[in-house]
């Protein structure tokens, strides 16, 4: 009887050694957790600088983890993947099938009541193209069953700008850049050539290219190799400012407008045509000799075009990289 009284006394006062038989019954098990409709996939596609950011959000609202998470992203062939964030995620080389590219990546585990955000950055290669980006995710749930989630396709449309020159006083440029809602983007290029670089020649080609597309030259500084151009995009009816400059061995196009997708299309058009011009004057053997000076980790513009084999540190994220 004394032993039984001690046991009851321990339960009431929460003292003494636990009852081994009862502890097995109360052990928490992930297998008992209901995960149905608690693993969710969403996405968004937004302009980001001179690229489009495709964000994937996988949310585990259940009280148990999921494992062997495998993602497959399909996107049009007129896009190229420039980077992925977090940069620690390893992706497979893109494959092509039926007019679309596909990349794959894996996540070992997504813990209970947690989420994972993956951002992919795409750059247009061509104009006047339409397509869709979609995501398929498979995973193993807590009952060892494979489940699959599909996202609704995100549509992307790259339209060639149609510019008409517009005159404004040079004193109005700063005010235009400070207008509420104005968007800005930049493309920065480095040309790898064995010949001594002729920056004056490159600057002249910038001016010729802008004139070809009917931009109005507002003002320029020949010594500093910088020029300001203005126009209106007839597709969007939005004013557009473009600055073309040569700085730190870089050729740069900086653009500003209220319409962000239009800026991305415009910068794609200008850099594609500039590259063709440099190729046509036999300064380089291939378009591949022209490098986009964007940090592969954060997307920031590198402050100069480094020499071949030279490591350069991004001033934005402080990570070193070699461009060529």
ZAMARGU-4260 file (C-alpha; in steps of 0.2 Angstrom, whole numbers, plus 5000, padded with zeros to 4 digits):
<rodrens>
0) 5000/5000/5000 | 5014/5012/5004 | 5021/5010/4986 | 5004/5014/4978 | 5002/5030/4989
5) 5019/5036/4984 | 5015/5034/4966 | 4998/5044/4967 | 5007/5057/4978 | 5020/5059/4964
10) 5007/5062/4951 | 4998/5075/4960 | 5014/5085/4965 | 5023/5082/4948 | 5037/5074/4957
15) 5046/5057/4956 | 5052/5047/4941 | 5040/5047/4926 | 5029/5032/4923 | 5037/5022/4908
20) 5021/5015/4901 | 5012/5032/4900 | 5028/5041/4893 | 5027/5030/4877 | 5009/5035/4874
25) 5012/5053/4876 | 5027/5054/4865 | 5025/5067/4851 | 5025/5059/4834 | 5027/5069/4817
30) 5017/5054/4809 | 5001/5059/4818 | 5002/5077/4811 | 4989/5081/4797 | 4999/5090/4783
35) 4984/5090/4770 | 4982/5107/4763 | 4995/5114/4774 | 5010/5114/4762 | 5007/5129/4750
40) 5016/5136/4735 | 5015/5154/4728 | 5025/5165/4716 | 5027/5182/4710 | 5035/5190/4695
45) 5040/5208/4696 | 5053/5220/4687 | 5069/5222/4696 | 5082/5234/4690 | 5086/5228/4672
50) 5079/5210/4675 | 5063/5202/4681 | 5063/5194/4698 | 5053/5177/4699 | 5050/5173/4718
55) 5045/5156/4724 | 5038/5155/4741 | 5035/5137/4749 | 5026/5137/4766 | 5025/5123/4778
60) 5010/5127/4790 | 5010/5110/4797 | 5018/5104/4814 | 5030/5092/4805 | 5044/5094/4792
65) 5043/5089/4774 | 5059/5082/4765 | 5066/5079/4748 | 5059/5095/4741 | 5062/5096/4722
70) 5058/5111/4712 | 5057/5112/4693 | 5055/5129/4685 | 5051/5131/4666 | 5054/5147/4657
75) 5054/5154/4639 | 5070/5152/4628 | 5070/5171/4626 | 5075/5173/4644 | 5091/5169/4653
80) 5094/5165/4671 | 5107/5178/4678 | 5107/5173/4696 | 5097/5164/4710 | 5095/5169/4729
85) 5100/5163/4741 | 5117/5160/4731 | 5120/5144/4741 | 5107/5135/4731 | 5114/5123/4718
90) 5105/5122/4702 | 5107/5110/4687 | 5112/5117/4670 | 5096/5122/4660 | 5089/5110/4649
95) 5078/5114/4633 | 5062/5105/4628 | 5047/5110/4617 | 5053/5129/4616 | 5056/5131/4634
100) 5070/5129/4646 | 5070/5120/4663 | 5081/5121/4679 | 5080/5110/4694 | 5085/5112/4712
105) 5083/5103/4728 | 5080/5107/4747 | 5084/5093/4759 | 5071/5098/4772 | 5058/5112/4776
110) 5055/5112/4794 | 5038/5113/4803 | 5029/5130/4803 | 5043/5137/4792 | 5045/5144/4774
115) 5058/5145/4761 | 5059/5160/4748 | 5069/5157/4732 | 5072/5172/4720 | 5077/5169/4702
120) 5082/5184/4691 | 5079/5183/4672 | 5085/5194/4658 | 5077/5195/4641 | 5088/5190/4627
125) 5075/5196/4613 | 5061/5208/4610 | 5043/5206/4605 | 5041/5189/4614 | 5028/5182/4625
130) 5030/5167/4637 | 5026/5159/4654 | 5036/5155/4669 | 5029/5140/4680 | 5035/5130/4695
135) 5032/5112/4700 | 5037/5106/4717 | 5037/5088/4724 | 5041/5083/4742 | 5039/5068/4754
140) 5027/5071/4768 | 5027/5065/4785 | 5019/5049/4780 | 5032/5045/4767 | 5020/5049/4752
145) 5026/5060/4738 | 5015/5075/4735 | 5016/5088/4720 | 5012/5106/4720 | 5010/5116/4704
150) 5010/5135/4702 | 4999/5145/4690 | 5010/5151/4675 | 5016/5169/4676 | 5015/5178/4660
155) 5029/5189/4653 | 5029/5200/4638 | 5044/5209/4631 | 5039/5223/4619 | 5051/5233/4608
160) 5050/5251/4613 | 5045/5264/4600 | 5053/5281/4604 | 5049/5298/4599 | 5062/5312/4603
165) 5056/5325/4616 | 5065/5341/4620 | 5067/5347/4638 | 5079/5359/4646 | 5094/5351/4654
170) 5090/5360/4670 | 5074/5348/4671 | 5084/5332/4671 | 5087/5331/4690 | 5069/5335/4693
175) 5063/5321/4681 | 5074/5309/4691 | 5066/5314/4707 | 5048/5312/4701 | 5037/5301/4713
180) 5036/5284/4706 | 5050/5285/4694 | 5059/5269/4690 | 5078/5267/4686 | 5088/5253/4679
185) 5106/5251/4672 | 5116/5240/4660 | 5135/5241/4662 | 5146/5232/4649 | 5165/5228/4648
190) 5173/5224/4632 | 5187/5211/4632 | 5199/5216/4618 | 5218/5214/4615 | 5218/5231/4606
195) 5220/5247/4616 | 5202/5252/4620 | 5196/5267/4610 | 5183/5275/4623 | 5180/5289/4611
200) 5175/5277/4598 | 5163/5268/4610 | 5155/5285/4615 | 5152/5290/4597 | 5143/5273/4595
205) 5132/5277/4610 | 5127/5294/4602 | 5124/5286/4585 | 5113/5272/4592 | 5102/5284/4602
210) 5100/5295/4587 | 5095/5279/4577 | 5081/5276/4589 | 5075/5294/4588 | 5080/5300/4606
215) 5083/5318/4607 | 5101/5323/4613 | 5099/5335/4628 | 5117/5339/4632 | 5134/5330/4633
220) 5151/5332/4640 | 5164/5326/4627 | 5178/5326/4640 | 5169/5316/4653 | 5161/5305/4639
225) 5143/5307/4646 | 5127/5311/4637 | 5109/5314/4641 | 5095/5309/4630 | 5076/5311/4631
230) 5060/5304/4623 | 5043/5297/4625 | 5039/5278/4622 | 5024/5278/4611 | 5019/5261/4617
235) 5017/5267/4635 | 5015/5286/4633 | 5028/5288/4646 | 5043/5300/4646 | 5060/5291/4646
240) 5077/5298/4651 | 5093/5288/4645 | 5111/5293/4651 | 5125/5285/4640 | 5142/5286/4648
245) 5160/5279/4648 | 5167/5277/4665 | 5181/5266/4673 | 5182/5256/4657 | 5164/5253/4657
250) 5150/5257/4644 | 5134/5261/4653 | 5116/5264/4649 | 5106/5271/4663 | 5087/5274/4660
255) 5073/5281/4670 | 5054/5281/4667 | 5037/5278/4676 | 5035/5261/4666 | 5048/5248/4673
260) 5044/5234/4660 | 5047/5247/4647 | 5064/5251/4654 | 5069/5233/4654 | 5064/5231/4636
265) 5073/5247/4631 | 5090/5242/4640 | 5089/5225/4632 | 5087/5233/4615 | 5101/5246/4617
270) 5114/5234/4624 | 5110/5220/4611 | 5112/5233/4597 | 5128/5241/4605 | 5136/5223/4606
275) 5132/5220/4587 | 5140/5237/4583 | 5156/5233/4592 | 5156/5216/4584 | 5154/5224/4566
280) 5169/5235/4568 | 5180/5220/4572 | 5185/5225/4589 | 5180/5208/4596 | 5178/5191/4588
285) 5162/5186/4597 | 5148/5194/4607 | 5154/5183/4621 | 5169/5195/4623 | 5157/5208/4630
290) 5153/5206/4648 | 5139/5212/4659 | 5146/5219/4674 | 5134/5214/4687 | 5138/5205/4703
295) 5134/5187/4702 | 5129/5186/4720 | 5118/5202/4723 | 5116/5209/4706 | 5124/5226/4710
300) 5134/5235/4697 | 5153/5232/4698 | 5163/5248/4700 | 5175/5245/4686 | 5180/5232/4672
305) 5194/5222/4679 | 5208/5215/4669 | 5208/5197/4663 | 5210/5185/4678 | 5208/5199/4690
310) 5197/5196/4705 | 5185/5211/4709 | 5175/5214/4725 | 5157/5220/4724 | 5155/5236/4734
315) 5137/5231/4738 | 5139/5214/4745 | 5159/5213/4747 | 5160/5196/4738 | 5175/5194/4726
320) 5173/5186/4709 | 5182/5185/4692 | 5173/5191/4677 | 5184/5184/4663
</rodrens>
